[in-house]
Amino acid sequence: MINNFQRNPQSNFPPVVEHAKNAYKCWILIERNLPKCERYGLGQKVDFLFTDLLDILQKAAFSPIETKISLLGQSLSIIDSLRFFVQLCWELKLIPPKQFTLIGQEIEDIGKMVGGWRRGLITKTSAEAKEKK
């Protein structure tokens, strides 16, 4: 008998999680071409930030609203760090301009999606609080 994990996975995650997964896949390809010492320094830092972001986003996808808002706030902080460290890689000429533009746009899109998701939840919870009064 085949369990659900072994079948062709249909994602139950929000689009932002899928977008973050795709951005991480893009980063993996970039990271492989970094010089060895930078790969285990800045490259590893960016890698950890991406995996932390994916972890928090997947937790947020299945959390209650109050927890979700907090997790999305943490995600935005990680996204800011990602922007900084990816830009630093580019400034040090570790990433070619074309790849920097690609990964930078992916990170920006993720930030917009997370920010919109968080704002929507805050608006929804404040509207529900007003209705209860």
VOGU-3710 file (C-alpha; in Angstrom, 3 decimals, decimal comma):
1> minnfqrnpq> 0,000/0,000/0,000  1,356/3,426/-0,965  0,993/6,129/1,647  0,322/9,776/0,834  3,969/10,746/1,252  5,123/8,468/-1,561  2,569/9,558/-4,144  3,099/12,452/-6,485  2,851/15,247/-3,928  0,064/17,746/-4,410
11> snfppvveha> 0,965/20,822/-2,420  -1,441/21,995/0,266  0,768/24,981/0,968  -0,030/28,588/0,096  1,552/29,924/-3,113  4,161/31,881/-1,143  5,601/28,617/0,225  5,882/27,207/-3,285  7,485/30,465/-4,426  10,006/30,275/-1,566
21> knaykcwili> 10,795/26,659/-2,472  11,463/27,685/-6,073  13,684/30,568/-4,945  15,654/28,166/-2,748  16,112/25,799/-5,692  17,450/28,761/-7,668  19,833/29,633/-4,805  21,142/26,052/-4,667  22,266/26,371/-8,299  23,960/29,699/-7,557
31> ernlpkcery> 25,608/28,410/-4,378  27,238/25,493/-6,209  29,245/27,973/-8,287  30,558/30,006/-5,354  34,256/29,624/-4,508  34,730/27,039/-1,761  35,621/29,412/1,082  32,656/31,709/0,295  30,341/28,724/-0,170  30,978/27,745/3,455
41> glgqkvdflf> 30,733/31,333/4,688  28,248/33,644/3,003  26,765/30,860/0,908  25,985/28,793/3,965  24,516/31,841/5,730  22,108/32,447/2,838  21,325/28,729/2,725  20,430/28,718/6,431  18,253/31,802/5,983  16,352/30,127/3,133
51> tdlldilqka> 15,792/26,923/5,119  14,687/28,930/8,172  12,294/30,888/5,962  10,831/27,697/4,491  10,443/26,200/7,963  8,620/29,235/9,347  6,386/29,615/6,285  5,292/25,976/6,384  4,529/26,336/10,107  2,564/29,515/9,423
61> afspietkis> 0,504/27,739/6,781  -1,056/25,471/9,412  -1,035/27,677/12,520  -3,869/29,583/14,198  -4,206/33,207/13,081  -2,545/34,757/16,151  0,506/32,516/15,788  0,480/32,941/12,020  0,802/36,737/12,269  3,843/36,377/14,539
71> llgqslsiid> 5,458/33,768/12,286  4,910/35,928/9,223  6,587/38,824/11,055  9,590/36,570/11,683  9,526/35,608/7,998  9,731/39,259/6,971  12,789/39,692/9,182  14,460/36,680/7,530  13,585/38,051/4,088  15,306/41,335/4,987
81> slrffvqlcw> 18,408/39,373/6,021  18,264/37,399/2,768  18,177/40,635/0,768  21,198/41,920/2,645  23,365/38,811/2,341  22,486/38,110/-1,299  23,333/41,721/-2,126  26,618/41,337/-0,249  27,415/38,269/-2,366  26,767/40,350/-5,476
91> elklippkqf> 28,860/43,298/-4,217  31,752/40,886/-3,633  31,275/39,680/-7,225  30,420/36,167/-6,048  27,152/36,208/-8,006  26,915/37,355/-11,640  24,543/40,298/-12,238  22,027/38,177/-14,167  21,742/35,623/-11,339  21,601/38,400/-8,748
101> tligqeiedi> 18,702/40,014/-10,617  16,873/36,697/-10,788  17,294/35,697/-7,134  16,763/39,286/-5,974  13,424/39,472/-7,778  12,392/36,130/-6,287  13,174/37,404/-2,779  11,292/40,663/-3,439  8,240/38,729/-4,651  8,304/36,516/-1,569
111> gkmvggwrrg> 8,510/39,616/0,635  5,492/41,166/-1,077  3,502/37,958/-0,756  4,335/37,477/2,933  3,662/41,146/3,682  0,300/40,989/1,930  -0,632/37,766/3,718  0,270/39,301/7,081  -1,562/42,578/6,390  -4,651/40,627/5,331
121> litktsaeak> -4,634/38,635/8,560  -4,133/41,746/10,682  -7,028/43,461/8,888  -9,212/40,373/9,321  -8,471/40,026/13,046  -8,975/43,741/13,731  -12,297/43,661/11,845  -13,405/40,618/13,881  -12,389/42,375/17,103  -14,469/45,441/16,143
131> ekk> -17,500/43,231/15,417  -17,282/41,636/18,851  -17,430/45,024/20,595
//
